[in-house]
Amino acid sequence: MYPSVAQGSYENCCLKYASAKKTIRRHVTSYRVQETDGGCNIPAVVLTLKKTRLICVDPRLPWPSELLI
């Protein structure tokens, strides 16, 4: 994850997408959706992996959308 703290805000935001493969799904423990409101400039699906590692993926890819269903 590429977190950023916007000026005047304490929100963690993704600044760019990681090049994650579909096979990473088996390591996902949770996720959240980042919207483009507030201090965040890009939409993203923020995946929490085992060992609490965070990565940001493009929500327009087909496989992150499957997680949201």
C-alpha positions in Angstrom: 0.0 0.0 0.0 1.1 3.5 -0.7 -0.5 5.4 2.2 -0.7 9.2 2.2 -1.9 11.6 4.8 -3.7 14.5 3.1 -3.1 17.9 4.5 -5.7 18.5 7.2 -6.9 14.9 7.1 -5.8 11.7 8.9 -7.1 9.4 6.2 -4.8 6.7 4.7 -5.1 6.6 0.9 -3.7 4.5 -1.9 -1.7 6.6 -4.3 -1.2 3.9 -6.9 -2.1 0.3 -7.6 0.1 -2.7 -6.9 0.5 -5.3 -9.7 -1.2 -8.1 -7.8 -2.2 -11.3 -9.5 -5.5 -13.2 -9.2 -3.7 -15.9 -7.2 -3.2 -13.5 -4.3 -6.9 -14.0 -3.4 -6.1 -17.0 -1.2 -3.9 -14.7 1.0 -6.6 -12.1 1.5 -8.0 -11.9 5.1 -10.1 -8.7 4.6 -10.6 -5.8 2.3 -12.1 -2.3 2.2 -13.2 -0.1 -0.7 -11.5 3.3 -1.1 -13.7 5.9 -2.8 -12.5 9.1 -4.5 -14.2 11.3 -1.9 -12.4 13.2 0.8 -8.6 13.2 0.5 -8.3 10.1 -1.7 -7.7 10.7 -5.4 -8.1 7.2 -6.9 -10.7 4.4 -6.4 -9.1 1.2 -5.0 -9.7 -2.0 -3.3 -7.4 -2.2 -0.3 -6.6 -5.8 0.5 -5.3 -7.0 3.9 -3.2 -10.0 3.5 -1.9 -12.5 6.0 0.7 -10.9 8.3 -1.3 -7.6 8.0 0.3 -6.6 4.7 -1.8 -4.1 2.7 -1.9 -3.7 -1.0 -4.1 -1.5 -3.3 -5.6 -3.0 -6.4 -7.5 -1.5 -9.3 -11.3 -2.0 -8.7 -11.9 -2.2 -12.5 -10.0 -5.5 -12.7 -12.4 -8.5 -12.8 -11.1 -10.4 -9.9 -11.2 -7.7 -7.1 -14.8 -7.2 -8.1 -15.5 -10.9 -7.2 -14.4 -10.1 -3.6 -17.1 -7.4 -3.3 -20.0 -9.8 -4.1 
